[in-house]
């Protein structure tokens, strides 16, 4: 694969959420991936495979699903870190970092993935702005959903 092709299909994201809850409470919610569909509308399904991995299906505004096998790489409550490796329609990793922040908790989501789904690779160049907007929409909805979930206590 050429370097150009690799760059075309690779996405790096970094999103920061500020939430009015204690870091330990936020971390406890984020480490329960099987509950994500309860508060994050674009996480359509989480099916555990074992105690460290599962199949996750996402769908945001654009009319396609992404399915990955997510495998836990890091679970470190002391540093507020949760990290997974992904393979499937996306290949790479994603990480949550949960730390004290103004008024509660600062959550940083980082992701470095390559798109493997053939349809999305085919439309990589013209579709990139829409794919980026789709991801931003998903992250905004996730923050709103988690904030509402936390507010319920």
N, C-alpha and C positions, 0 to 999 in steps of 0.2 A: 504494500500500500504506500502510495506516495505521501510525502510530508504534507502537501497541499490537501490531499483527500483526508488525511488524519485531522488536520485543523478544521476543515469544513464540517466534519461530523462530530467535533468535540465541543462540549459546552462546560463552562465553569461558572458556577453560581455562588453568590454569597448574599444572604439575606439576614437582616437583624430584626428581631421582634422584641419589643419592650412590653412586658406583661405585669399587671398589678397583683402578683402572687409571689410567694416565697420560692426560691430556687429549688428546694427539695421537693416541693409540691409539683412544680412544673416538670422537673426531671422524672418524677414518678409517673406522670401521665405520658411523657414522651417515650419512656422505656417499655410501655405496654403497646407495642405496635399493633397487636390484634384489635385494639380498641380505636385505632385511628379512624375507621369508617364512621364511628359514632359522632365524631366532632369535625372531621375534615371531609367535606363533600366530594372532593376529587379523588380521594383514596377510596376506591369502590369496593375493594375486597382485600383481606389479608387472611391467607390460609396457612397456618403453621405446618411446617414439615417435621420439625423437631424443636428442642428447646433453644436452638440458636439460629434457626433459619425458617424462611417461609416464602410463599409466593404472594406477590403484591401486584394488584392491578390498579392503574391510575387512569383517569380520564378527566380532562378539563373541558374547555370550551370547544376546541377543535374536535372533529368527529373521528377520533381514533383512540384506541386503548393502548397503553404500554404495560407490559407484563414483565416482571423481573423476579428472579430468585434472589432474595436478600439474605445475606449471611452475616451474623454479628462478628465484628472484628474487635471492637472495644466497648466495654461497659464499665465505666469508671466513675461511680458516684462522687468520689472524693475530688475529682477534677471537673465534674459535671459533663463528662464526655460520653457520647454514644456514637458509634461509627459502624457502618455496614459496608460490605462489598456487594456489588450487584452484577448479575449477568442475565442476559436475555435480550429484551428489546433495547435496554441500556446496559452498558458495561462500564464499571468504574466504582466509585464510592460516594457515600454521603455521610456527613457528620453533623451532629448537634453538639453545641457547647453551651452549657447552661451556667450562668454566673450571676451574682448579685448585680443589680442595676438600679438606676434611679426609680424609686417608687416600687421596687419589687425585683424583677428578674430581667436580665438581658440574655436573649437566646440568639445564638448565631447558627445559621444553617449554611453549610458549605457542601458543594457537590461538584465533582469532576467526573464527567461521563462522556462516553462516545455512543452515538446513536447507532444501533445495529439493525433496527427494524427496516427491512428493504424499502418499503414505501416512503418512509421519512428520509432515508438516504437518497432516494431518487429525487426528492424535492428539496434537498439540503440548501441549495443556494437561493432559489426564489422563496422558499418557505421559512428561512431563518428568522426574519422579523416576526412572523406569525408564531413560530415556535417559542421565541423569547417572550412575546406578549402572553402567550398561553401559560408559560411557566410563572410569569409575574402574577397573573390572575390567580393561579393555583396557590401561590404563596400568600397572597393577600387574604384569600378565603380561608386558608389554614390558620393564619393568625387570628382572624375574626372568630373562627370556630373554636380554637383553643381558648381564647379569652372568654367566650360564652360558656364553654365547658367548665373552666376554672371558676367562673362567677357562680355557677350552680352549687359549688362546694362539694 
